[in-house]
Amino acid sequence: MTVRTPRTPPFRDPQLPFAKRVDDLLARLTPEEKVSFLHQFAPAVERLGLAAFRTGQEALHGVAWMGPATVFPQAVGLGATWNDDLVRRVGEAVSKEARAMRARDDRVGLNVWAPVVNLLRHPLWGRNEEGYAEDPKLTSAIAVAYTRGLRGDHPVYWRTAPVLKHWLAHNNETRRDTTSSSVRPRVLHEYDLRAFREAVEAGAVAGVMPAYNLVNGRPNHVSPYLREHLRTWTDQDLLVCSDAGAPSNLVDSEHYFATHEEATAAALLAGVDSFTDHGTDPANTVARVRGALEQGLLTEADVDAAVRRQLSVRFRLGEFDPDHDPHAATGDFDTPEHRALARKAAEQAVVLLRNDGLLPLAPGTRVAVVGLLADECKLDWYSGTLLHRSTPLEGLYERFGAERVEFAEGVDRIRLRTADGTFLRVPPAEAASDHVRGAEGALDPALLAGRTDLPPLTTDATGTELALVDWGEGVLTLRAPDGRYLSVADDGYVRASADQPGGWVVQETFRLEPHGSGHLLRHLGTGRHVCVAAEGVKVAEEDPAVFEPVVTERGEEAVARAAARADVVLVVAGNDPHLGGRETADRTTLRLPEHQERLLRAARTANRDTALVLVSSYPYAIEPAHLRAVLWTAHGGQAAGTALARVLAGDVAPAGRLPQTWYEDDSDLPDLLDYDIIGSRQTYLYFEGTPLFPFGHGLSYTSFGYGDLAVRLDEDVVRVSFTVTNTGRATADEVAQLYTRAVNPSVPRPRRELAAHRRITLAPGERADLTFEVPLSAIEFWDVSRGRWRLEPGPYDLLVGTSSEDVRLRATLTLDGEPGAPRPVRERGLNAADFDEQSGIEIVDRARTTGDAVAPAPDRTGELLYRDCDFGTGVTRVSVEVAGEGTVGLSLDGGPSLTELTLRTPTSGPYDYTTLTAELTADGVHDVHLRLRGPLRLARVGFTG
């Protein structure tokens, strides 16, 4: 027990409530000290005994960037488990390792920036690997589980403090700091906000991080939604941490504010509490805050509010109570339990998409494992360093024996001949450095790009045979026979100096560009061409070398040989998480790269018993009909290969489920920047086509029967009970899924919507009785005519099954709700953004700080529809509140135009609104149609009698 002496300040007294302790500490800080706390790297305050503190420690699927740590499957793989309890245990293990690593290295932070709850709306998003699902219910369930694990279960002290990323509507890397996501109110409330809300309301979230993009024309870092929504969901202080460099973007790239002082003040007033900008140097942030204070844009009370929320997190982490913090001595790191959990998570993430009786593999099967990822254990940008490594090839060797497994990587092997007849040569490893290779000759895992102590490439008469892989769209990697990737360091020389492609700017990728009778070799990291100089091969602006690729073996030839000798062929394909789709780079197609399609065709031609194993961060469009089996798993971390081999052998029955729709073709996708999932019929919620594989899909090695459906309404909760029986011969997991559907909705509603799920394990013949409870609030929709949630009366389907399309049980329940009513537009008018349908419209910011308006998309005529508008006994005039210049036309019920209001003289700025009026005679209830032309903003429409 702490004994408080007269000299012990109240903030050090663990017997006092945190709020009083925060008040006391805040009062002791000087104005200068408080301002300094607003940067990500808050300095120590020695006179009060405060240590330095930084917000931010990446922990998406393990502790990242801080060296060796247990690496779990990517987030999308954790989503594919559909197993809340498992994900909670993963979060618990990650937080324990963060604490253990912190004890050895104070650079490891306890304010963890995880998980990502952005919904996987569009499968071409480069950061697809970071999210859990396209569905808000599944995403929030997995996020709640992970944050509870990260937080720990102590009632007072948190093991780590999770921050959700990225607020809000963030699904594109293309121009991500300048594009605006146009999010109508229904999509905002029913989709994008929902995943954040349920996680925050669960009580295990310390804060959020705003995204780089704008929403409805306004940067997320000055979003009024932080105040209007986020902070109303909980009484707990929530810490809002900016994304890296985003505060400066408000002026530098977005040009939203004229000065950094204005931008900093606006972000702080909107709710940003910690500024992640200019790396570890706080000088710019401090100067901007001081400038904003001097200009009267901020008050000390505004600074206090942000610092208070920071201190609240530090108290919850036990920083000021080391003798009472139950997590202070946590030392669990790379334990047998963590290793077993990593394997279990990887096993449960495997999704069996198709199986024509080929799997599980029979004992004694001779297996050819081929493909670019067959002997790879890939990491992504948010991975820690592997302590253990397991590739598919290694897992199959371990499970089946090396004598029954044949390997062919399938890379093209080439020599690059220069114009003078010589070839590029890679100096041998022993001549490069003593520590390039370990004691047993294996590549040192610490081998990284950027080294300058290795000799650059040269040329000679024979050269070096290089492994060439085309990862799609001409993006190539080149690898020496000993496994070293060609890379370029800051000095511009080309060396074989990397064990894998990686880094924020990847330095291991090239492109062959036709040039005359040969090719130029462009280095993509620098944008420069490769040239041959007397001192070695380097990249430069001038004098590029012309190369002729001399192919010594095609990858498909090696694959065909191995496939012909095997009983079963496993083609392991997919992506490298640092290439193609990744942070800063969206994909452009769902198709597999041509190189990998060639390998798949070669294997299938040589052996009909071919299975495709996709190891990837996102869905692909493939042709499964000619394949005996198809599996998908996200990059599975340190145990990926062992887990995959156990599933292929039948030691573990696959039970992963797809967390997002797999589409047949690129033509099924909307534009990447179209965030209106209702209008463009996106995700399984609204998609009206036939998916390649539907949301929730996943097969098993056994079969399950469903029955005994019972539904009853108890006050505000629908209880759905049913049984699941393992009717097959193997113990296996099943994921039971419950969906709801409004049968006769008055507005477009989801075709079906996930309401609950549960993953269970059943032995052969075993039965489980399941009950799901669905609050009526989960069936409501956002009524734009009233600006709030509403339960519509009528029949609702309750659908139980094994995927969103495989429904086994069905019941219909008729609910009493609140009937719809016409919009009282004579009394209330129309807020422009509260439309029912739109075409060619963008939602934009009505003012810098708050409110929405609408505008025609560039070079488009915008169409807006507002249904069931009640004009009462009659109106005689219409008014529009507009800015810019252009025309607003109005008609009723799709008839001819009744009036046009034209703003011919442009207003002085986008927020300088003026009101135009015109005569209009109408009474009763009608649909209002508006047509917008020209660069104008419409904020509101009014009607008077």
Disulfide bonds with the S-S distance in Angstrom:
none
